[in-house]
Amino acid sequence: MNIKDKIFAHRGIHNNKTIPENSIKAFEKAIKENIPIELDVHILKDNTLAVFHDDNLKRMTNINKPIRKYTYKELEKITLLDTNYKIPTLKEVLYLVNGKVLLLIELKNDHRTNTMCKKVCKMLDNYKGEFIIQSFYPNIIRWFKKHKPSYYRGLLITNNYKSNFLKRFVRSDFIINYCSPNFLSITKKLLSNKQIKKQKSKDIPIFTWTINTKDELNKLKDKADVFICNL
C-alpha cells in the first residue's frame, strides 16, 4: 500500500458546531473532497460497533456515561452536540464510504479484544475498499498479526501517561516487536524522541497526529510519512 505523504481527515471534516466529529456528515464532506478518513470504533454492550472517539459520552452528548454501557438501540435516541446527527455504526460508515476513500480505523478497547476484532474482521473481509487498522492497545495489534496478517496495521504511541515508566515502555523495542506493526502512529510531541527516531531509521512508516495548521504540517514533513489533520 502506497501511503507516503497521505493526509487523513481526523474524525472526518468537522467543526463540532454544525458538523460533529465522527458523524455521517463529517464523512460525507471528506468523501466529497476525496480525502482519506480517520475514525474511531467502540464495541457496545450488544456487540454493535459504533463510530465514536471518547470512552465517555459527555463531551459530545452532555451525558456522563461510558459508551460501552449502551446498546445501539439506546444510542439511537441520543444526538451529537446541538445537532440532529447521531452516532453512526461502523456498518453505516462502510456502506457510505464504499471504497471511495481510504479508511484509517482506530480500534478502542474495553477488555473485549477477541469479540471486537472478530466482528471488525467479519465486516472488513466483505468490504471492497482500502482500509488500515490502528490502536493504542498492543494486544489488539498483536491479534491482527496472528489472525489477519494481511491487514495493514499500526500501533499508536502517545506520551499521555503519568508514569515515566509507561511513557518509555509503550514505545520500547519490546512492545514494538511484540506487536510487529506495519507502521507506528506517533503523537507529534514525540517525533523528535530518540526511540522514535530509531524506529524511523529502520524504514518503518511513521504516521503523526493531530496536525492543526498548514504551517505545522510543513514543519513536520521531514519527521513523518503520513499526517492525520483537522481539516
PASEBA-1860 file (N, C-alpha, C; in nm, 3 decimals):
! residues 231
1> MNIKDKIF> 0.085/-0.120/0.000/0.000/0.000/0.000/0.088/0.125/0.000 ~ 0.067/0.213/-0.096/0.143/0.337/-0.105/0.078/0.444/-0.018 ~ 0.140/0.473/0.097/0.079/0.567/0.191/0.160/0.694/0.209 ~ 0.279/0.701/0.152/0.369/0.815/0.172/0.298/0.947/0.144 ~ 0.309/1.040/0.240/0.257/1.178/0.229/0.105/1.187/0.227 ~ 0.036/1.079/0.262/-0.111/1.087/0.268/-0.154/1.174/0.385 ~ -0.265/1.243/0.366/-0.327/1.325/0.470/-0.466/1.269/0.497 ~ -0.493/1.241/0.623/-0.624/1.190/0.665/-0.703/1.300/0.736
9> AHRGIHNN> -0.833/1.302/0.711/-0.922/1.392/0.784/-0.952/1.332/0.920 ~ -0.907/1.397/1.024/-0.919/1.349/1.162/-1.066/1.348/1.204 ~ -1.123/1.228/1.216/-1.266/1.210/1.250/-1.358/1.274/1.146 ~ -1.313/1.272/1.021/-1.388/1.337/0.915/-1.361/1.486/0.912 ~ -1.430/1.557/0.823/-1.418/1.703/0.817/-1.532/1.762/0.899 ~ -1.498/1.822/1.011/-1.599/1.866/1.108/-1.560/1.999/1.171 ~ -1.655/2.062/1.238/-1.626/2.183/1.315/-1.677/2.173/1.459 ~ -1.742/2.062/1.491/-1.802/2.038/1.623/-1.898/2.150/1.665
17> KTIPENSI> -1.960/2.210/1.564/-2.071/2.305/1.586/-2.189/2.254/1.504 ~ -2.184/2.282/1.375/-2.291/2.232/1.288/-2.262/2.092/1.234 ~ -2.133/2.056/1.233/-2.093/1.924/1.184/-2.008/1.854/1.292 ~ -2.064/1.757/1.362/-1.988/1.689/1.468/-1.882/1.594/1.411 ~ -1.777/1.574/1.489/-1.675/1.475/1.455/-1.735/1.335/1.449 ~ -1.677/1.250/1.364/-1.720/1.111/1.353/-1.870/1.097/1.321 ~ -1.923/1.196/1.251/-2.064/1.189/1.211/-2.072/1.157/1.062 ~ -2.188/1.113/1.018/-2.208/1.085/0.876/-2.181/1.209/0.792
25> KAFEKAIK> -2.222/1.325/0.839/-2.199/1.450/0.765/-2.050/1.479/0.752 ~ -1.973/1.456/0.858/-1.828/1.479/0.854/-1.762/1.386/0.753 ~ -1.811/1.265/0.744/-1.755/1.169/0.648/-1.799/1.202/0.505 ~ -1.921/1.249/0.489/-1.968/1.290/0.357/-1.882/1.403/0.301 ~ -1.846/1.498/0.386/-1.763/1.611/0.342/-1.625/1.563/0.298 ~ -1.567/1.469/0.373/-1.435/1.417/0.335/-1.442/1.342/0.202 ~ -1.547/1.264/0.185/-1.565/1.191/0.059/-1.579/1.288/-0.058 ~ -1.656/1.393/-0.038/-1.678/1.493/-0.144/-1.546/1.556/-0.186
33> ENIPIELD> -1.456/1.575/-0.091/-1.326/1.637/-0.121/-1.218/1.533/-0.151 ~ -1.259/1.405/-0.155/-1.168/1.294/-0.189/-1.049/1.286/-0.092 ~ -1.078/1.300/0.037/-0.974/1.296/0.140/-0.993/1.171/0.225 ~ -0.886/1.092/0.247/-0.895/0.975/0.334/-0.947/1.012/0.472 ~ -1.013/0.916/0.537/-1.081/0.942/0.664/-1.020/0.861/0.776 ~ -0.994/0.928/0.889/-0.960/0.859/1.015/-1.084/0.857/1.102 ~ -1.112/0.743/1.166/-1.229/0.731/1.252/-1.200/0.636/1.367 ~ -1.291/0.632/1.464/-1.272/0.554/1.587/-1.388/0.458/1.608
41> VHILKDNT> -1.358/0.339/1.663/-1.462/0.238/1.680/-1.461/0.182/1.823 ~ -1.580/0.181/1.884/-1.604/0.116/2.013/-1.699/-0.002/1.992 ~ -1.689/-0.101/2.080/-1.788/-0.208/2.083/-1.886/-0.181/2.197 ~ -2.016/-0.189/2.166/-2.120/-0.158/2.264/-2.160/-0.281/2.344 ~ -2.251/-0.259/2.436/-2.298/-0.367/2.523/-2.361/-0.481/2.445 ~ -2.424/-0.448/2.332/-2.490/-0.551/2.249/-2.401/-0.599/2.134 ~ -2.270/-0.565/2.141/-2.169/-0.605/2.041/-2.177/-0.527/1.911 ~ -2.261/-0.424/1.904/-2.261/-0.335/1.788/-2.131/-0.256/1.788
49> LAVFHDDN> -2.077/-0.231/1.668/-1.957/-0.148/1.654/-2.000/-0.006/1.621 ~ -1.973/0.086/1.713/-2.015/0.225/1.698/-1.895/0.314/1.669 ~ -1.915/0.415/1.585/-1.808/0.507/1.547/-1.816/0.630/1.638 ~ -1.722/0.636/1.732/-1.721/0.741/1.834/-1.582/0.742/1.896 ~ -1.533/0.858/1.936/-1.396/0.864/1.987/-1.384/0.838/2.136 ~ -1.454/0.913/2.218/-1.431/0.910/2.363/-1.486/0.784/2.428 ~ -1.428/0.748/2.542/-1.483/0.638/2.622/-1.615/0.678/2.685 ~ -1.628/0.807/2.715/-1.747/0.862/2.780/-1.823/0.952/2.683
57> LKRMTNIN> -1.955/0.953/2.693/-2.039/1.031/2.601/-2.042/1.181/2.630 ~ -1.993/1.222/2.745/-2.019/1.357/2.795/-1.979/1.470/2.701 ~ -1.859/1.468/2.648/-1.812/1.580/2.565/-1.899/1.602/2.442 ~ -1.946/1.495/2.383/-2.020/1.507/2.257/-2.172/1.501/2.272 ~ -2.221/1.460/2.389/-2.367/1.448/2.407/-2.418/1.509/2.537 ~ -2.325/1.548/2.625/-2.358/1.601/2.758/-2.422/1.495/2.849 ~ -2.401/1.369/2.818/-2.447/1.259/2.903/-2.324/1.192/2.964 ~ -2.313/1.197/3.094/-2.192/1.149/3.160/-2.202/0.998/3.189
65> KPIRKYTY> -2.176/0.920/3.084/-2.186/0.775/3.097/-2.097/0.709/2.991 ~ -2.028/0.600/3.025/-1.942/0.533/2.927/-2.024/0.479/2.810 ~ -1.971/0.491/2.690/-2.043/0.444/2.572/-2.062/0.292/2.575 ~ -1.970/0.219/2.636/-1.979/0.073/2.639/-2.097/0.022/2.722 ~ -2.160/0.111/2.799/-2.276/0.073/2.881/-2.406/0.072/2.800 ~ -2.399/0.117/2.674/-2.519/0.131/2.593/-2.532/0.019/2.490 ~ -2.658/-0.008/2.453/-2.686/-0.084/2.331/-2.705/0.019/2.220 ~ -2.701/-0.028/2.094/-2.720/0.070/1.987/-2.863/0.124/1.986
73> KELEKITL> -2.958/0.044/2.023/-3.097/0.090/2.028/-3.110/0.208/2.125 ~ -3.036/0.203/2.234/-3.038/0.315/2.330/-2.963/0.436/2.275 ~ -2.853/0.412/2.204/-2.776/0.523/2.148/-2.853/0.598/2.039 ~ -2.941/0.528/1.971/-3.017/0.591/1.862/-3.103/0.708/1.909 ~ -3.131/0.714/2.038/-3.212/0.822/2.093/-3.129/0.946/2.125 ~ -2.997/0.936/2.110/-2.905/1.043/2.151/-2.849/1.114/2.028 ~ -2.840/1.247/2.034/-2.781/1.324/1.924/-2.648/1.385/1.966 ~ -2.566/1.417/1.866/-2.433/1.472/1.889/-2.437/1.624/1.898
81> LDTNYKIP> -2.386/1.677/2.010/-2.382/1.822/2.033/-2.522/1.882/2.014 ~ -2.529/1.999/1.952/-2.661/2.063/1.932/-2.710/2.042/1.789 ~ -2.695/1.918/1.739/-2.737/1.886/1.603/-2.836/1.770/1.607 ~ -2.882/1.733/1.490/-2.970/1.616/1.478/-2.893/1.491/1.438 ~ -2.761/1.502/1.425/-2.680/1.387/1.385/-2.662/1.291/1.502 ~ -2.660/1.162/1.469/-2.647/1.058/1.571/-2.514/0.983/1.555 ~ -2.483/0.903/1.654/-2.361/0.822/1.650/-2.381/0.711/1.547 ~ -2.299/0.705/1.442/-2.319/0.601/1.340/-2.255/0.468/1.381
89> TLKEVLYL> -2.300/0.363/1.318/-2.234/0.233/1.334/-2.123/0.221/1.230 ~ -2.030/0.131/1.254/-1.926/0.106/1.154/-1.989/0.054/1.026 ~ -2.093/-0.026/1.038/-2.162/-0.079/0.920/-2.215/0.035/0.834 ~ -2.276/0.136/0.896/-2.328/0.251/0.821/-2.217/0.328/0.752 ~ -2.106/0.345/0.820/-1.995/0.421/0.763/-1.933/0.347/0.645 ~ -1.915/0.218/0.659/-1.860/0.139/0.547/-1.953/0.144/0.426 ~ -2.082/0.138/0.451/-2.180/0.148/0.341/-2.170/0.284/0.272 ~ -2.154/0.390/0.353/-2.143/0.525/0.298/-2.015/0.542/0.216
97> VNGKVLLL> -1.902/0.502/0.273/-1.773/0.524/0.206/-1.759/0.434/0.083 ~ -1.788/0.306/0.101/-1.795/0.212/-0.013/-1.672/0.219/-0.104 ~ -1.554/0.230/-0.044/-1.431/0.229/-0.123/-1.394/0.361/-0.187 ~ -1.470/0.467/-0.162/-1.443/0.596/-0.229/-1.314/0.661/-0.180 ~ -1.283/0.641/-0.052/-1.158/0.694/0.004/-1.100/0.589/0.099 ~ -0.972/0.602/0.125/-0.902/0.513/0.219/-0.950/0.542/0.362 ~ -0.968/0.436/0.442/-1.011/0.449/0.581/-0.898/0.410/0.677 ~ -0.879/0.491/0.780/-0.787/0.461/0.889/-0.874/0.440/1.013
105> IELKNDHR> -0.887/0.315/1.055/-0.984/0.277/1.159/-0.911/0.249/1.290 ~ -0.936/0.334/1.388/-0.876/0.314/1.521/-0.970/0.231/1.608 ~ -0.919/0.123/1.663/-0.999/0.037/1.749/-0.972/0.071/1.895 ~ -1.079/0.102/1.966/-1.072/0.126/2.109/-1.081/-0.007/2.182 ~ -1.061/-0.004/2.315/-1.054/-0.130/2.388/-1.128/-0.121/2.521 ~ -1.211/-0.221/2.549/-1.272/-0.229/2.683/-1.258/-0.372/2.737 ~ -1.144/-0.432/2.705/-1.110/-0.567/2.752/-1.197/-0.675/2.686 ~ -1.248/-0.647/2.566/-1.321/-0.747/2.489/-1.257/-0.758/2.352
113> TNTMCKKV> -1.127/-0.769/2.354/-1.047/-0.766/2.231/-1.092/-0.870/2.129 ~ -1.105/-0.993/2.173/-1.136/-1.102/2.080/-1.269/-1.081/2.010 ~ -1.372/-1.046/2.087/-1.505/-1.022/2.029/-1.502/-0.906/1.931 ~ -1.441/-0.795/1.972/-1.438/-0.677/1.885/-1.362/-0.705/1.757 ~ -1.243/-0.762/1.768/-1.161/-0.786/1.650/-1.229/-0.881/1.551 ~ -1.293/-0.984/1.603/-1.364/-1.078/1.516/-1.477/-1.008/1.441 ~ -1.551/-0.921/1.510/-1.662/-0.851/1.445/-1.611/-0.753/1.341 ~ -1.502/-0.684/1.372/-1.442/-0.592/1.276/-1.399/-0.669/1.151
121> CKMLDNYK> -1.334/-0.781/1.171/-1.289/-0.862/1.056/-1.404/-0.912/0.971 ~ -1.512/-0.951/1.035/-1.628/-1.001/0.961/-1.680/-0.894/0.865 ~ -1.677/-0.767/0.910/-1.722/-0.657/0.824/-1.619/-0.625/0.717 ~ -1.493/-0.616/0.758/-1.390/-0.572/0.663/-1.356/-0.677/0.560 ~ -1.374/-0.804/0.592/-1.350/-0.910/0.494/-1.445/-0.899/0.376 ~ -1.560/-0.837/0.399/-1.659/-0.820/0.292/-1.661/-0.679/0.235 ~ -1.569/-0.595/0.281/-1.563/-0.456/0.236/-1.471/-0.447/0.114 ~ -1.515/-0.376/0.012/-1.441/-0.372/-0.114/-1.334/-0.263/-0.119
129> GEFIIQSF> -1.338/-0.167/-0.025/-1.243/-0.057/-0.029/-1.116/-0.083/0.049 ~ -1.024/0.014/0.045/-0.898/0.005/0.119/-0.916/0.056/0.261 ~ -0.846/-0.008/0.354/-0.855/0.033/0.493/-0.725/0.000/0.565 ~ -0.704/0.068/0.677/-0.589/0.047/0.765/-0.643/0.037/0.907 ~ -0.583/-0.049/0.988/-0.622/-0.066/1.128/-0.514/-0.006/1.218 ~ -0.556/0.064/1.324/-0.459/0.109/1.424/-0.523/0.106/1.562 ~ -0.437/0.101/1.665/-0.486/0.102/1.803/-0.373/0.138/1.898 ~ -0.410/0.195/2.012/-0.314/0.220/2.119/-0.280/0.091/2.193
137> YPNIIRWF> -0.362/-0.012/2.176/-0.351/-0.132/2.259/-0.271/-0.241/2.188 ~ -0.153/-0.274/2.242/-0.068/-0.376/2.179/-0.139/-0.510/2.158 ~ -0.228/-0.547/2.251/-0.296/-0.676/2.236/-0.385/-0.679/2.112 ~ -0.441/-0.565/2.075/-0.524/-0.559/1.953/-0.437/-0.575/1.828 ~ -0.326/-0.503/1.823/-0.238/-0.512/1.706/-0.178/-0.652/1.694 ~ -0.145/-0.711/1.807/-0.093/-0.849/1.804/-0.201/-0.947/1.757 ~ -0.326/-0.922/1.795/-0.436/-1.008/1.750/-0.440/-1.010/1.597 ~ -0.427/-0.894/1.536/-0.432/-0.887/1.389/-0.307/-0.949/1.327
145> KKHKPSYY> -0.194/-0.934/1.393/-0.073/-1.001/1.344/-0.096/-1.152/1.335 ~ -0.162/-1.207/1.437/-0.183/-1.351/1.445/-0.296/-1.400/1.355 ~ -0.408/-1.328/1.354/-0.529/-1.378/1.287/-0.554/-1.317/1.149 ~ -0.503/-1.197/1.125/-0.523/-1.131/0.996/-0.394/-1.060/0.952 ~ -0.289/-1.136/0.929/-0.161/-1.074/0.895/-0.164/-0.992/0.765 ~ -0.265/-1.014/0.681/-0.274/-0.938/0.557/-0.326/-0.796/0.580 ~ -0.388/-0.771/0.695/-0.437/-0.636/0.725/-0.319/-0.544/0.756 ~ -0.320/-0.426/0.699/-0.217/-0.327/0.728/-0.250/-0.264/0.863
153> RGLLITNN> -0.159/-0.275/0.959/-0.192/-0.242/1.097/-0.082/-0.157/1.161 ~ -0.123/-0.070/1.254/-0.026/0.017/1.318/-0.051/0.037/1.466 ~ 0.056/0.061/1.539/0.049/0.087/1.682/0.053/0.236/1.708 ~ -0.046/0.286/1.780/-0.049/0.426/1.821/0.035/0.444/1.947 ~ 0.114/0.551/1.950/0.201/0.577/2.065/0.184/0.721/2.110 ~ 0.156/0.739/2.239/0.140/0.872/2.296/0.233/0.887/2.417 ~ 0.247/1.009/2.465/0.320/1.032/2.590/0.224/1.076/2.701 ~ 0.097/1.047/2.680/-0.007/1.094/2.772/-0.026/0.996/2.889
161> YKSNFLKR> 0.083/0.970/2.959/0.078/0.884/3.077/0.144/0.956/3.194 ~ 0.091/0.937/3.314/0.151/0.999/3.432/0.283/0.931/3.468 ~ 0.292/0.802/3.447/0.410/0.725/3.483/0.520/0.739/3.377 ~ 0.639/0.775/3.419/0.752/0.783/3.326/0.788/0.646/3.271 ~ 0.769/0.544/3.354/0.796/0.408/3.308/0.705/0.373/3.189 ~ 0.574/0.402/3.202/0.480/0.372/3.094/0.513/0.452/2.968 ~ 0.553/0.577/2.986/0.587/0.660/2.871/0.699/0.596/2.789 ~ 0.796/0.538/2.858/0.907/0.472/2.788/0.867/0.334/2.737
169> FVRSDFII> 0.789/0.263/2.818/0.755/0.124/2.785/0.672/0.112/2.658 ~ 0.574/0.203/2.639/0.485/0.191/2.523/0.556/0.212/2.390 ~ 0.673/0.276/2.395/0.749/0.295/2.271/0.878/0.213/2.268 ~ 0.886/0.116/2.355/1.007/0.034/2.366/1.016/-0.069/2.253 ~ 1.137/-0.118/2.228/1.157/-0.224/2.129/1.076/-0.348/2.164 ~ 1.065/-0.375/2.295/0.991/-0.494/2.339/0.846/-0.489/2.291 ~ 0.777/-0.377/2.315/0.636/-0.364/2.275/0.622/-0.365/2.124 ~ 0.710/-0.293/2.056/0.700/-0.286/1.910/0.726/-0.423/1.847
177> NYCSPNFL> 0.822/-0.495/1.899/0.848/-0.630/1.848/0.733/-0.725/1.879 ~ 0.672/-0.707/1.995/0.558/-0.790/2.035/0.441/-0.772/1.938 ~ 0.418/-0.648/1.897/0.305/-0.617/1.809/0.335/-0.645/1.662 ~ 0.460/-0.625/1.625/0.501/-0.637/1.485/0.411/-0.553/1.393 ~ 0.399/-0.422/1.419/0.312/-0.338/1.336/0.375/-0.308/1.201 ~ 0.290/-0.276/1.103/0.339/-0.231/0.973/0.381/-0.085/0.977 ~ 0.326/-0.010/1.073/0.362/0.131/1.088/0.343/0.171/1.234 ~ 0.399/0.286/1.269/0.378/0.346/1.401/0.306/0.479/1.381
185> SITKKLLS> 0.207/0.504/1.466/0.135/0.631/1.462/0.168/0.707/1.591 ~ 0.242/0.817/1.576/0.306/0.883/1.690/0.246/1.021/1.714 ~ 0.215/1.053/1.840/0.177/1.190/1.870/0.289/1.285/1.826 ~ 0.253/1.398/1.771/0.354/1.490/1.716/0.455/1.534/1.822 ~ 0.417/1.528/1.949/0.507/1.570/2.057/0.626/1.475/2.073 ~ 0.616/1.355/2.017/0.721/1.255/2.033/0.807/1.234/1.908 ~ 0.782/1.309/1.804/0.852/1.282/1.678/1.003/1.301/1.688 ~ 1.047/1.384/1.781/1.191/1.407/1.797/1.253/1.318/1.903
193> NKQIKKQK> 1.173/1.230/1.962/1.223/1.138/2.064/1.324/1.039/2.005 ~ 1.428/1.006/2.081/1.534/0.918/2.030/1.482/0.781/1.992 ~ 1.390/0.726/2.074/1.336/0.593/2.044/1.257/0.594/1.914 ~ 1.184/0.702/1.890/1.104/0.713/1.768/1.195/0.733/1.647 ~ 1.296/0.815/1.661/1.391/0.835/1.551/1.459/0.703/1.515 ~ 1.486/0.623/1.616/1.548/0.492/1.594/1.457/0.405/1.507 ~ 1.325/0.405/1.538/1.230/0.327/1.460/1.220/0.380/1.318 ~ 1.221/0.511/1.302/1.211/0.570/1.168/1.333/0.532/1.084
201> SKDIPIFT> 1.448/0.520/1.149/1.569/0.483/1.077/1.562/0.341/1.022 ~ 1.470/0.260/1.075/1.451/0.122/1.027/1.355/0.118/0.908 ~ 1.313/0.236/0.862/1.223/0.249/0.747/1.081/0.203/0.776 ~ 1.042/0.198/0.903/0.902/0.172/0.933/0.826/0.303/0.914 ~ 0.715/0.304/0.840/0.641/0.428/0.817/0.593/0.489/0.949 ~ 0.602/0.621/0.956/0.559/0.695/1.075/0.439/0.783/1.039 ~ 0.326/0.758/1.109/0.210/0.845/1.100/0.220/0.942/1.218 ~ 0.159/1.060/1.205/0.156/1.151/1.320/0.024/1.226/1.327
209> WTINTKDE> -0.008/1.275/1.447/-0.136/1.338/1.476/-0.121/1.433/1.594 ~ -0.211/1.525/1.615/-0.309/1.577/1.521/-0.256/1.711/1.472 ~ -0.251/1.728/1.340/-0.196/1.848/1.279/-0.310/1.947/1.256 ~ -0.290/2.071/1.301/-0.400/2.168/1.302/-0.386/2.282/1.200 ~ -0.263/2.304/1.147/-0.243/2.413/1.051/-0.150/2.369/0.939 ~ -0.152/2.442/0.829/-0.061/2.412/0.718/0.083/2.436/0.758 ~ 0.109/2.539/0.839/0.245/2.567/0.885/0.299/2.450/0.967 ~ 0.215/2.397/1.054/0.254/2.283/1.136/0.283/2.162/1.048
217> LNKLKDKA> 0.201/2.141/0.949/0.221/2.030/0.855/0.355/2.043/0.784 ~ 0.386/2.161/0.736/0.512/2.184/0.665/0.634/2.159/0.755 ~ 0.622/2.196/0.882/0.733/2.179/0.976/0.760/2.032/1.007 ~ 0.657/1.949/0.994/0.670/1.808/1.030/0.691/1.716/0.910 ~ 0.697/1.772/0.792/0.707/1.691/0.669/0.826/1.596/0.669 ~ 0.938/1.638/0.729/1.057/1.554/0.728/1.061/1.454/0.843 ~ 0.965/1.467/0.936/0.969/1.381/1.055/0.869/1.266/1.048 ~ 0.776/1.271/0.954/0.674/1.167/0.945/0.640/1.144/0.798
225> DVFICNL> 0.566/1.036/0.774/0.530/0.997/0.637/0.382/1.020/0.606 ~ 0.297/1.012/0.710/0.152/1.025/0.694/0.100/1.116/0.804 ~ -0.001/1.197/0.771/-0.045/1.302/0.863/-0.195/1.298/0.885 ~ -0.235/1.299/1.011/-0.375/1.299/1.048/-0.409/1.441/1.093 ~ -0.497/1.505/1.019/-0.515/1.650/1.033/-0.659/1.690/1.062 ~ -0.675/1.800/1.134/-0.804/1.865/1.145/-0.818/1.959/1.025 ~ -0.909/1.925/0.936/-0.924/1.999/0.810/-1.046/2.091/0.812
END
